[in-house]
Amino acid sequence: MTATPAAAITNGLADGDAHPEVGALVAEKPHPDNTWTYCTGTLISPTVFLTAAHCGEPGQKTAQVTFASQYEPGSKLYTGRYIPDPRFRMKSAPHDMAVVVFDKPVPGIRPARLPASGMLDRLKAEGKLASARFTPVGYGSLAPTRKARGERFHFTDTRHRASISFKDLSRQWLDLFMTSKGDGSTCTGDSGGPNFLGGPDSHLLVAVSISGADDACKGINYDYRLDSASARHFLGKYVTLPEAAPAGRQAA
């Protein structure tokens, strides 16, 4: 897959308190533009935060997470053990998942819901996936500015969300893209962030943002399915996963 790591939400709006379970990984020191966050993720149990494995460094043992809608120095941070899927390799996109495991539950935040096994396959078979809406949420760059030597990204350490449409489904990947005037996308800094099935009120996390087809953050988003056997093999070590529900009973 020739793609660039996903970063921040474009053509969206500030999420505010709509998705408090979505947080950001925070660097040990500020970036050159004086921002701090570098990837996104989601609380999937009181003690487990899901993100992308490519967000970490080789040998990394811990990570800092904030759930502030706009991170500022002094905002509450939670530090946990950083554990990538051992099957992940930096030159290979499959298995691009990692968790941050906290010693104590994160208080006051309800974790996102996870999909039952094969949920997206059943929705596709029922003819419901093509018209489905998805809500990506993340921290990071807003719409990039085109420069002579490439794109210039603008980071604000603020949680944003957008609406995006279905493109394709494969064994491990959910592809999403901007098809209507109101659609947005993910960009640099949204890696590891959630794609919720449904509108802005949904908390059903079905895929993790991994990469995009272009540096302008307007192409296809490649997102790692969480209802696949491969993803569940890793996630099942850290959280209790829902089993398959009867056909027609999958609600966002």
N, C-alpha and C positions, 0 to 999 in steps of 0.2 A: 504494500500500500504506500504510494508516494503521496504523503499528506503532511501538513504541518500541525503541531500540537494545538489543541483547542485552547482558547483563552477566554475573552470576555463577551458578554451578551451585547449584540448590536441590534439597533432598531427595536429596543425594548424600553422598559421603564423601571424605575427603582422599585424593588420588591417590598421594602419596608418590613413589616412584621408578618407578611403573608406566608413565608416559609422559614420560620425560625429554626427548623431542623437543618437548614443549609448553612454551612460554615466555610471558612477558608483556612488554608495552611498559611502560617505566618513565618516569615524569615527571621533569622537571628539578628539581622541588621538591615537597615533600609536599603532599597534599591537606589540607583543613581537619581531617579526622579522623586525620591523621598516617599515612595509607597512601600508597603510591607508584604502584602499578600501575593502568593504566587500560584496557587491552585485552589480548586473548590472541592467540596465533598458534602456528604449527607450523613446525619446521625441515623443509623438504622436499628439501634437498640440503645438503651440508656448508657451503655459503656462502649459502643462500637461506632466508629466514624468511617464511612466508605469513601475512598478516593481512587485516583489512578496510580498505578505503579510507576509510570514514567515521571511522576512528580517528584519522586525520591531520588536520592543520590546512592551510589553503590555503598553498601555497608551501613547505611543510615539506620539508627536504632530507635530514635524518638522523633516526635513531631509536635509542633505547637498548633493549636486550633482555636480560632475565634468564631463565635456565633453572632457577633455584633453586626447589625445591618450595614453599618459603615465603621470600619475599623480605624481606630486612632490609638497612638501609643498610650498605654494605660488601660485599654479595654481588657476585659476579662479574657484570660487565656487558659486553655486546658492542655496539659502535656500528657502524651500517652506513648505507648510502644508502637512503633511504625513497623508493619509487617506486610511486605509485598507478596503477591501470589508467587510461590517458588517456581512456577512454570514460566513466568514472564522473562523475556530477554529483550534488552533495549532495542535490538534490531528487528524484533518481531512483535507486531501489534497484538496478537491473541494473548489472553490472560492478563490484560492490562488493568489489574485491580490491586488495591492495597487497602489495609485497614489500619486505623489508629485505635488502639485499645486502651481505654482509661481505667485506672485503678478503682475509681468511684463513679457512680452514675452522674451524668450531667443533669443538674436540677432544672426543673421548670420548662423543659422542652420535650414535646412528644415526638418520638422517632417517626420517620417516614414508614409507610407500608411497602412491603416487598411483594412482587408478583408470584403467583402460583406457578408451578412447573408447566412450561409450554403455553403460557397464557397468550402470548402474541401469535403463536401458530394457530390457536383456536379462533382468535379474533379474525385472523386473515381468512381462515377456512369459512367463517360465517359471513364474510364480506363486509366486516365492520372496520377493518384497519385502514383501508384506503381513504376513508373520510374522517378518520380520527384526528384530533388535535393533540399536540404535545406541548408541554411547558418546560423549556430549559431554564435553569436558574444558575447564576454564577457571579463570581467576582472577576474583575480584570478589565481588559481594554474595552472601551466603547468603539464605535465605528472608526476604523483606522483612516488616517489621512495619507493619500498617495503622494509619495515623494519621488524624486528622480531616481533614487537608488533603492526604491522599495516602499513598503508601507511603514508609517509611523503610528505606533499604538499609544493609546491614551488610557492610563490606569487611574482609578479613583478609590480603590479599596472599598467599593460599595457593592452590595448585593443587588443584582438586577434580574429581571425575568423577561421572557419573550414568548411568543406563540409561533409554532413551526409545524409544518405539514409532513405527512408520510411520503416516503419515496420508495423504499424497498426493504425486504426482510430476507436475511439469510440465516444460516445455522447459528452463527454467533453474533451477527451484526444487525442493528436497526439503523437504516439510513434515513435521514430527515433533510428537508430542504425548504427554501423559501419559495412558495408557489403563489401566494396571494399578496395583495398590497399591504396587508396588516402583519405579515410574517416578519420575524426577526431570526437571528441565528446566534451561534456561539463563536467566540474568537479567542485570541491568546489570553490565557488566564482562567478560562472556564474548564480546563481539563479536570476530570474527576468529578465534575458537577452532575447533578441529576437531570434526567428528562422524565417529567411526570406525565402520565397518560391522562389527558383531559385538559380542562381549562385552568385558569390561575388559582382556583380553589382546590385543585387536586394535590394529594400527598401520596399518590401511588407511584412509586419509583420503579420504572421499568428498564432503564438503560443509563449507562454512565457515559458522559461526553469524553471522547478520546481524541479525535482529530477532525480536521476540515480539509476540503479539497483545494482551497486557495488561501493566499495570504490576505486577501481582501475581506475574508470572513463572510462571503456571500454564496459560497458553493455548498455542496452536499456535506452534511455532518455525519461522521461515522461514529456510532455509539454502540457500546458493548452491552449486549442483552443480559439482563439479570435473571431471566426465566429459563435460560439454557442449562443443560446438564453440566456444562463446563463451568459456568459461573457459580451454580449452586454447589458444586463440589468444593470450591474454595469458601464460599460464604457460610456453608453449613457447619464449618469448624468454629464459627464465632457467634452465629445467631440461629434461632429457630426459624425455619423457613415454612411458609404455607404450602400445603399440598394442593394438587389440582382440584379446582372447583368444577361443579357440573357445568356443561355447556350453557351459555347464555346468562351465567351468574357473575361475570367479571365486570365489576363496576369501578369507575375511577373515583 
